[in-house]
Amino acid sequence: MANTVFLLVSLLLVFTFISSPFLSNAISSCNGSCQSMDDCDGQLICTNGKCNDDPDVGTHVCSTGGGGGGGGGGNDCQPSGTLTCGGTPYTTYTCSPSVTSSTQAKLTLNNFAQGGDGGDPSECDEQYHDNTELVVALSTGWYDGGSRCGKMIRITAASNGKSVEAKVVDECDSMRGCDKEHAGQPPCENNIVDGSDAVWDALELNKDLGVVDVTWSMT
């Protein structure tokens, strides 16, 4: 009898040990069940009981099946086609490189004012913007269907380390171009942060260069 009681107590202790929440360190990946942020892998967040991408960080692990293409892109982002403008072929993209805490990009110069380089008003607010405003347009993948409209990003110049925060107001279209809507401009590359005069001035960059290396991140 004593042996039977001892065996039952031992089994109960083993069961309790195995099922203890303090020893459960399971981390859920995309669409895995969760109760809090701690239950989700990496930069995923817990929404409606499932782990998913965080739009504020810019992860696209779940929406792209773990790696690339699509609205937000990945490091294996591939061209989607070509667009010929005036006899010159331009590569088009629906995606951009993955967004990180220090995303490498090319900063270009854009005039967001009426009659400027941007053509039509900015997509986010249907407004033109003065050159003194700290505003940017992002390549199609990073623009992500407008999910970053009105949000602030931090841009850092690679050449001098200067940083500035600017508001996303438009898309730098990586799919279309060479028409009135785009003021005759060809499609953007897929790694462009298109900044106003004010952005270039704040970074103390020479606007005559036209294109410079930067990094950017969400603020």
C-alpha positions, 0 to 999 in steps of 0.5 A: 500500500505504501509503495502504491501511494508513493508511486501516485505521489511521484507521478503527480509531482512529475505531471506538475513539473512538466505542466508548470507555466514557469517551465513553458518557454514555447515561442509561437511563430506566424499565426501561432497562438498567444496570450501576450507579446512574450509568446511571439517570436522575434518582432511579431506581436500578439493580435486576436490571440495569434502572432502576426507582423507589427506594422509599426516596426515594418515586419513582413514575416507572416504576410510573405511566408517568412521571407520576401516579396509582396507589400513590404518586401524582403532581402530576396525581393525580385523585380516584377518586370520592366517599364520602357520609357522613351526607349529606356527600360526600367526595372519595376518592383512591388517589394523593397528590402526588409525594414530593420532598425537601420535600413539601408537606402538611397536618399533622392531629392524631390520637390513636393510643391505644386508643379514640382517633381512629384506631379500629383499631390502626395498620396497620403493626404492629397496635399502639396508640401512646401520645400521647407517641410520635413517630408519624404516618399518611400519606395512602393514596398516600404510605402506598403499600401499607405500603412506608413502614411503620416508616420515619422521615420529617422533618416541618418546620412552615411557620410556624416552621421547627421540624423533627422526625422521626417514624415511619410507623405507619399509613395515613390512608385516602383511600379509605374512612371513616365506619365503625367501623374508622375511628372514624366519621371521613371519608376523609382528603385525599390530602396528609395527615400525621396526627401524634400529640400528640408531633409537634405538641408537638415542632414547637411548634404549637397543637393547637387549630388542627387543621390546619397547613401542613408539608413532609416528606421521607424521612430 
